[in-house]
Amino acid sequence: MARITVEDCLAEVGNRFLIVQMAIKRVKQYREGYSPLVESKNKEIVTALREIAACKVLPEDYHTPSGKKPGTE
């Protein structure tokens, strides 16, 4: 079971609504082919929250893609 909560992310971002928007954007990026920035065997949404809690995805990055898109080595 995943042990990540919004409170873990709030310490880094400070706004619940922005956390949700950031997580949704990351899930969409995964589905477009971007690679996760943290190791995780959980569902996409949990992986996105783990990235936010680990400061791998920051509010400043919200408007730009993160991770590598396939075919861009």
Jmol script that loads the backbone (N, CA, C; Angstrom):
load data "model"
ATOM      1  N   MET A   1       0.837  -1.182   0.000  1.00  0.00           N
ATOM      2  CA  MET A   1       0.000   0.000   0.000  1.00  0.00           C
ATOM      3  C   MET A   1       0.881   1.245   0.000  1.00  0.00           C
ATOM      4  N   ALA A   2       0.511   2.210  -0.768  1.00  0.00           N
ATOM      5  CA  ALA A   2       1.275   3.451  -0.857  1.00  0.00           C
ATOM      6  C   ALA A   2       1.083   4.274   0.411  1.00  0.00           C
ATOM      7  N   ARG A   3       2.173   4.797   0.922  1.00  0.00           N
ATOM      8  CA  ARG A   3       2.124   5.616   2.136  1.00  0.00           C
ATOM      9  C   ARG A   3       2.500   7.056   1.812  1.00  0.00           C
ATOM     10  N   ILE A   4       1.815   7.635   0.876  1.00  0.00           N
ATOM     11  CA  ILE A   4       2.054   9.035   0.513  1.00  0.00           C
ATOM     12  C   ILE A   4       0.751   9.788   0.734  1.00  0.00           C
ATOM     13  N   THR A   5       0.843  10.962   1.319  1.00  0.00           N
ATOM     14  CA  THR A   5      -0.355  11.745   1.573  1.00  0.00           C
ATOM     15  C   THR A   5      -0.173  13.152   1.027  1.00  0.00           C
ATOM     16  N   VAL A   6      -1.273  13.846   0.933  1.00  0.00           N
ATOM     17  CA  VAL A   6      -1.223  15.227   0.477  1.00  0.00           C
ATOM     18  C   VAL A   6      -0.408  16.064   1.461  1.00  0.00           C
ATOM     19  N   GLU A   7      -0.440  15.707   2.748  1.00  0.00           N
ATOM     20  CA  GLU A   7       0.335  16.450   3.745  1.00  0.00           C
ATOM     21  C   GLU A   7       1.830  16.385   3.444  1.00  0.00           C
ATOM     22  N   ASP A   8       2.305  15.258   2.927  1.00  0.00           N
ATOM     23  CA  ASP A   8       3.718  15.142   2.541  1.00  0.00           C
ATOM     24  C   ASP A   8       4.051  16.155   1.444  1.00  0.00           C
ATOM     25  N   CYS A   9       3.122  16.356   0.551  1.00  0.00           N
ATOM     26  CA  CYS A   9       3.332  17.291  -0.556  1.00  0.00           C
ATOM     27  C   CYS A   9       3.124  18.739  -0.121  1.00  0.00           C
ATOM     28  N   LEU A  10       2.227  18.955   0.845  1.00  0.00           N
ATOM     29  CA  LEU A  10       1.950  20.315   1.313  1.00  0.00           C
ATOM     30  C   LEU A  10       3.182  20.980   1.896  1.00  0.00           C
ATOM     31  N   ALA A  11       4.062  20.194   2.495  1.00  0.00           N
ATOM     32  CA  ALA A  11       5.291  20.753   3.060  1.00  0.00           C
ATOM     33  C   ALA A  11       6.154  21.383   1.973  1.00  0.00           C
ATOM     34  N   GLU A  12       6.032  20.888   0.747  1.00  0.00           N
ATOM     35  CA  GLU A  12       6.853  21.387  -0.358  1.00  0.00           C
ATOM     36  C   GLU A  12       6.134  22.424  -1.216  1.00  0.00           C
ATOM     37  N   VAL A  13       4.826  22.257  -1.411  1.00  0.00           N
ATOM     38  CA  VAL A  13       4.089  23.119  -2.329  1.00  0.00           C
ATOM     39  C   VAL A  13       3.267  24.175  -1.583  1.00  0.00           C
ATOM     40  N   GLY A  14       2.544  23.764  -0.551  1.00  0.00           N
ATOM     41  CA  GLY A  14       1.791  24.712   0.254  1.00  0.00           C
ATOM     42  C   GLY A  14       0.377  25.014  -0.208  1.00  0.00           C
ATOM     43  N   ASN A  15      -0.076  24.413  -1.297  1.00  0.00           N
ATOM     44  CA  ASN A  15      -1.414  24.676  -1.818  1.00  0.00           C
ATOM     45  C   ASN A  15      -1.997  23.365  -2.337  1.00  0.00           C
ATOM     46  N   ARG A  16      -3.057  22.892  -1.688  1.00  0.00           N
ATOM     47  CA  ARG A  16      -3.672  21.608  -2.061  1.00  0.00           C
ATOM     48  C   ARG A  16      -4.125  21.582  -3.520  1.00  0.00           C
ATOM     49  N   PHE A  17      -4.688  22.678  -3.965  1.00  0.00           N
ATOM     50  CA  PHE A  17      -5.220  22.719  -5.324  1.00  0.00           C
ATOM     51  C   PHE A  17      -4.099  22.654  -6.361  1.00  0.00           C
ATOM     52  N   LEU A  18      -2.993  23.309  -6.078  1.00  0.00           N
ATOM     53  CA  LEU A  18      -1.846  23.249  -6.981  1.00  0.00           C
ATOM     54  C   LEU A  18      -1.254  21.838  -6.999  1.00  0.00           C
ATOM     55  N   ILE A  19      -1.236  21.163  -5.851  1.00  0.00           N
ATOM     56  CA  ILE A  19      -0.746  19.775  -5.793  1.00  0.00           C
ATOM     57  C   ILE A  19      -1.571  18.897  -6.725  1.00  0.00           C
ATOM     58  N   VAL A  20      -2.881  19.041  -6.665  1.00  0.00           N
ATOM     59  CA  VAL A  20      -3.766  18.239  -7.519  1.00  0.00           C
ATOM     60  C   VAL A  20      -3.495  18.540  -8.987  1.00  0.00           C
ATOM     61  N   GLN A  21      -3.373  19.811  -9.338  1.00  0.00           N
ATOM     62  CA  GLN A  21      -3.105  20.181 -10.729  1.00  0.00           C
ATOM     63  C   GLN A  21      -1.763  19.632 -11.200  1.00  0.00           C
ATOM     64  N   MET A  22      -0.748  19.724 -10.343  1.00  0.00           N
ATOM     65  CA  MET A  22       0.578  19.216 -10.702  1.00  0.00           C
ATOM     66  C   MET A  22       0.542  17.704 -10.896  1.00  0.00           C
ATOM     67  N   ALA A  23      -0.142  16.995 -10.000  1.00  0.00           N
ATOM     68  CA  ALA A  23      -0.216  15.534 -10.098  1.00  0.00           C
ATOM     69  C   ALA A  23      -0.951  15.110 -11.368  1.00  0.00           C
ATOM     70  N   ILE A  24      -2.038  15.782 -11.679  1.00  0.00           N
ATOM     71  CA  ILE A  24      -2.788  15.459 -12.898  1.00  0.00           C
ATOM     72  C   ILE A  24      -1.923  15.689 -14.133  1.00  0.00           C
ATOM     73  N   LYS A  25      -1.189  16.795 -14.142  1.00  0.00           N
ATOM     74  CA  LYS A  25      -0.322  17.077 -15.288  1.00  0.00           C
ATOM     75  C   LYS A  25       0.733  15.986 -15.448  1.00  0.00           C
ATOM     76  N   ARG A  26       1.332  15.534 -14.338  1.00  0.00           N
ATOM     77  CA  ARG A  26       2.356  14.489 -14.419  1.00  0.00           C
ATOM     78  C   ARG A  26       1.758  13.186 -14.945  1.00  0.00           C
ATOM     79  N   VAL A  27       0.567  12.823 -14.483  1.00  0.00           N
ATOM     80  CA  VAL A  27      -0.067  11.596 -14.977  1.00  0.00           C
ATOM     81  C   VAL A  27      -0.284  11.700 -16.483  1.00  0.00           C
ATOM     82  N   LYS A  28      -0.732  12.842 -16.952  1.00  0.00           N
ATOM     83  CA  LYS A  28      -0.915  13.035 -18.398  1.00  0.00           C
ATOM     84  C   LYS A  28       0.416  12.919 -19.130  1.00  0.00           C
ATOM     85  N   GLN A  29       1.486  13.447 -18.519  1.00  0.00           N
ATOM     86  CA  GLN A  29       2.807  13.342 -19.139  1.00  0.00           C
ATOM     87  C   GLN A  29       3.263  11.890 -19.205  1.00  0.00           C
ATOM     88  N   TYR A  30       3.013  11.104 -18.155  1.00  0.00           N
ATOM     89  CA  TYR A  30       3.373   9.677 -18.194  1.00  0.00           C
ATOM     90  C   TYR A  30       2.673   9.008 -19.366  1.00  0.00           C
ATOM     91  N   ARG A  31       1.413   9.320 -19.544  1.00  0.00           N
ATOM     92  CA  ARG A  31       0.628   8.698 -20.611  1.00  0.00           C
ATOM     93  C   ARG A  31       1.078   9.144 -21.998  1.00  0.00           C
ATOM     94  N   GLU A  32       1.737  10.309 -22.075  1.00  0.00           N
ATOM     95  CA  GLU A  32       2.318  10.774 -23.341  1.00  0.00           C
ATOM     96  C   GLU A  32       3.683  10.149 -23.587  1.00  0.00           C
ATOM     97  N   GLY A  33       4.237   9.485 -22.571  1.00  0.00           N
ATOM     98  CA  GLY A  33       5.510   8.811 -22.744  1.00  0.00           C
ATOM     99  C   GLY A  33       6.646   9.329 -21.895  1.00  0.00           C
ATOM    100  N   TYR A  34       6.416  10.357 -21.078  1.00  0.00           N
ATOM    101  CA  TYR A  34       7.476  10.866 -20.203  1.00  0.00           C
ATOM    102  C   TYR A  34       7.790   9.833 -19.129  1.00  0.00           C
ATOM    103  N   SER A  35       9.048   9.784 -18.727  1.00  0.00           N
ATOM    104  CA  SER A  35       9.452   8.807 -17.717  1.00  0.00           C
ATOM    105  C   SER A  35       9.312   9.395 -16.317  1.00  0.00           C
ATOM    106  N   PRO A  36       8.971   8.559 -15.327  1.00  0.00           N
ATOM    107  CA  PRO A  36       8.890   9.022 -13.939  1.00  0.00           C
ATOM    108  C   PRO A  36      10.267   9.457 -13.432  1.00  0.00           C
ATOM    109  N   LEU A  37      10.276  10.395 -12.499  1.00  0.00           N
ATOM    110  CA  LEU A  37      11.516  10.908 -11.933  1.00  0.00           C
ATOM    111  C   LEU A  37      11.910  10.193 -10.646  1.00  0.00           C
ATOM    112  N   VAL A  38      11.042   9.312 -10.144  1.00  0.00           N
ATOM    113  CA  VAL A  38      11.341   8.515  -8.952  1.00  0.00           C
ATOM    114  C   VAL A  38      10.966   7.063  -9.235  1.00  0.00           C
ATOM    115  N   GLU A  39      11.623   6.157  -8.526  1.00  0.00           N
ATOM    116  CA  GLU A  39      11.282   4.739  -8.633  1.00  0.00           C
ATOM    117  C   GLU A  39       9.973   4.492  -7.898  1.00  0.00           C
ATOM    118  N   SER A  40       9.041   3.825  -8.547  1.00  0.00           N
ATOM    119  CA  SER A  40       7.766   3.527  -7.909  1.00  0.00           C
ATOM    120  C   SER A  40       7.093   2.380  -8.637  1.00  0.00           C
ATOM    121  N   LYS A  41       6.514   1.492  -7.856  1.00  0.00           N
ATOM    122  CA  LYS A  41       5.754   0.384  -8.425  1.00  0.00           C
ATOM    123  C   LYS A  41       4.261   0.605  -8.198  1.00  0.00           C
ATOM    124  N   ASN A  42       3.912   1.851  -7.871  1.00  0.00           N
ATOM    125  CA  ASN A  42       2.531   2.203  -7.588  1.00  0.00           C
ATOM    126  C   ASN A  42       1.855   2.740  -8.840  1.00  0.00           C
ATOM    127  N   LYS A  43       0.591   3.093  -8.687  1.00  0.00           N
ATOM    128  CA  LYS A  43      -0.154   3.677  -9.791  1.00  0.00           C
ATOM    129  C   LYS A  43       0.421   5.043 -10.143  1.00  0.00           C
ATOM    130  N   GLU A  44       0.061   5.516 -11.323  1.00  0.00           N
ATOM    131  CA  GLU A  44       0.609   6.775 -11.841  1.00  0.00           C
ATOM    132  C   GLU A  44       0.387   7.948 -10.898  1.00  0.00           C
ATOM    133  N   ILE A  45      -0.799   8.054 -10.315  1.00  0.00           N
ATOM    134  CA  ILE A  45      -1.104   9.195  -9.453  1.00  0.00           C
ATOM    135  C   ILE A  45      -0.234   9.185  -8.200  1.00  0.00           C
ATOM    136  N   VAL A  46       0.020   8.006  -7.648  1.00  0.00           N
ATOM    137  CA  VAL A  46       0.875   7.898  -6.458  1.00  0.00           C
ATOM    138  C   VAL A  46       2.311   8.247  -6.824  1.00  0.00           C
ATOM    139  N   THR A  47       2.758   7.808  -7.988  1.00  0.00           N
ATOM    140  CA  THR A  47       4.103   8.154  -8.452  1.00  0.00           C
ATOM    141  C   THR A  47       4.237   9.666  -8.596  1.00  0.00           C
ATOM    142  N   ALA A  48       3.224  10.313  -9.150  1.00  0.00           N
ATOM    143  CA  ALA A  48       3.252  11.770  -9.297  1.00  0.00           C
ATOM    144  C   ALA A  48       3.330  12.449  -7.934  1.00  0.00           C
ATOM    145  N   LEU A  49       2.565  11.973  -6.961  1.00  0.00           N
ATOM    146  CA  LEU A  49       2.616  12.548  -5.613  1.00  0.00           C
ATOM    147  C   LEU A  49       3.976  12.312  -4.969  1.00  0.00           C
ATOM    148  N   ARG A  50       4.569  11.153  -5.216  1.00  0.00           N
ATOM    149  CA  ARG A  50       5.917  10.883  -4.686  1.00  0.00           C
ATOM    150  C   ARG A  50       6.933  11.867  -5.272  1.00  0.00           C
ATOM    151  N   GLU A  51       6.808  12.172  -6.555  1.00  0.00           N
ATOM    152  CA  GLU A  51       7.702  13.144  -7.190  1.00  0.00           C
ATOM    153  C   GLU A  51       7.553  14.522  -6.554  1.00  0.00           C
ATOM    154  N   ILE A  52       6.320  14.919  -6.295  1.00  0.00           N
ATOM    155  CA  ILE A  52       6.075  16.227  -5.682  1.00  0.00           C
ATOM    156  C   ILE A  52       6.642  16.266  -4.268  1.00  0.00           C
ATOM    157  N   ALA A  53       6.402  15.227  -3.474  1.00  0.00           N
ATOM    158  CA  ALA A  53       6.900  15.176  -2.097  1.00  0.00           C
ATOM    159  C   ALA A  53       8.424  15.154  -2.055  1.00  0.00           C
ATOM    160  N   ALA A  54       9.062  14.571  -3.079  1.00  0.00           N
ATOM    161  CA  ALA A  54      10.526  14.482  -3.134  1.00  0.00           C
ATOM    162  C   ALA A  54      11.154  15.712  -3.798  1.00  0.00           C
ATOM    163  N   CYS A  55      10.353  16.710  -4.105  1.00  0.00           N
ATOM    164  CA  CYS A  55      10.823  17.952  -4.760  1.00  0.00           C
ATOM    165  C   CYS A  55      11.415  17.695  -6.139  1.00  0.00           C
ATOM    166  N   LYS A  56      11.006  16.619  -6.791  1.00  0.00           N
ATOM    167  CA  LYS A  56      11.456  16.355  -8.162  1.00  0.00           C
ATOM    168  C   LYS A  56      10.631  17.160  -9.162  1.00  0.00           C
ATOM    169  N   VAL A  57       9.416  17.501  -8.772  1.00  0.00           N
ATOM    170  CA  VAL A  57       8.544  18.347  -9.574  1.00  0.00           C
ATOM    171  C   VAL A  57       8.168  19.522  -8.684  1.00  0.00           C
ATOM    172  N   LEU A  58       8.466  20.722  -9.145  1.00  0.00           N
ATOM    173  CA  LEU A  58       8.225  21.929  -8.355  1.00  0.00           C
ATOM    174  C   LEU A  58       7.122  22.762  -8.991  1.00  0.00           C
ATOM    175  N   PRO A  59       6.499  23.648  -8.213  1.00  0.00           N
ATOM    176  CA  PRO A  59       5.461  24.508  -8.801  1.00  0.00           C
ATOM    177  C   PRO A  59       5.976  25.315  -9.991  1.00  0.00           C
ATOM    178  N   GLU A  60       7.256  25.689  -9.965  1.00  0.00           N
ATOM    179  CA  GLU A  60       7.836  26.433 -11.084  1.00  0.00           C
ATOM    180  C   GLU A  60       7.874  25.587 -12.354  1.00  0.00           C
ATOM    181  N   ASP A  61       7.936  24.260 -12.192  1.00  0.00           N
ATOM    182  CA  ASP A  61       7.984  23.338 -13.327  1.00  0.00           C
ATOM    183  C   ASP A  61       6.595  23.027 -13.875  1.00  0.00           C
ATOM    184  N   TYR A  62       5.570  23.557 -13.233  1.00  0.00           N
ATOM    185  CA  TYR A  62       4.197  23.210 -13.594  1.00  0.00           C
ATOM    186  C   TYR A  62       3.895  23.503 -15.060  1.00  0.00           C
ATOM    187  N   HIS A  63       4.522  24.530 -15.621  1.00  0.00           N
ATOM    188  CA  HIS A  63       4.225  24.914 -16.999  1.00  0.00           C
ATOM    189  C   HIS A  63       5.179  24.309 -18.021  1.00  0.00           C
ATOM    190  N   THR A  64       6.175  23.538 -17.566  1.00  0.00           N
ATOM    191  CA  THR A  64       7.117  22.923 -18.500  1.00  0.00           C
ATOM    192  C   THR A  64       7.163  21.424 -18.265  1.00  0.00           C
ATOM    193  N   PRO A  65       7.418  20.626 -19.296  1.00  0.00           N
ATOM    194  CA  PRO A  65       7.488  19.178 -19.133  1.00  0.00           C
ATOM    195  C   PRO A  65       8.681  18.760 -18.283  1.00  0.00           C
ATOM    196  N   SER A  66       8.510  17.683 -17.545  1.00  0.00           N
ATOM    197  CA  SER A  66       9.594  17.109 -16.750  1.00  0.00           C
ATOM    198  C   SER A  66       9.820  15.675 -17.182  1.00  0.00           C
ATOM    199  N   GLY A  67      11.022  15.184 -17.008  1.00  0.00           N
ATOM    200  CA  GLY A  67      11.333  13.820 -17.405  1.00  0.00           C
ATOM    201  C   GLY A  67      11.700  13.763 -18.872  1.00  0.00           C
ATOM    202  N   LYS A  68      12.040  12.594 -19.314  1.00  0.00           N
ATOM    203  CA  LYS A  68      12.438  12.418 -20.710  1.00  0.00           C
ATOM    204  C   LYS A  68      11.289  11.832 -21.504  1.00  0.00           C
ATOM    205  N   LYS A  69      11.054  12.413 -22.647  1.00  0.00           N
ATOM    206  CA  LYS A  69      10.054  11.876 -23.554  1.00  0.00           C
ATOM    207  C   LYS A  69      10.732  10.811 -24.406  1.00  0.00           C
ATOM    208  N   PRO A  70      10.031   9.742 -24.736  1.00  0.00           N
ATOM    209  CA  PRO A  70      10.641   8.681 -25.535  1.00  0.00           C
ATOM    210  C   PRO A  70      11.220   9.216 -26.840  1.00  0.00           C
ATOM    211  N   GLY A  71      12.374   8.692 -27.193  1.00  0.00           N
ATOM    212  CA  GLY A  71      13.012   9.085 -28.436  1.00  0.00           C
ATOM    213  C   GLY A  71      13.904  10.305 -28.307  1.00  0.00           C
ATOM    214  N   THR A  72      14.063  10.825 -27.085  1.00  0.00           N
ATOM    215  CA  THR A  72      14.935  11.987 -26.870  1.00  0.00           C
ATOM    216  C   THR A  72      16.078  11.588 -25.960  1.00  0.00           C
ATOM    217  N   GLU A  73      16.966  10.792 -26.459  1.00  0.00           N
ATOM    218  CA  GLU A  73      18.093  10.291 -25.661  1.00  0.00           C
ATOM    219  C   GLU A  73      19.242  11.256 -25.741  1.00  0.00           C
TER     220      GLU A  73
END
end "model"
wireframe off; spacefill off
backbone 0.3
color backbone group
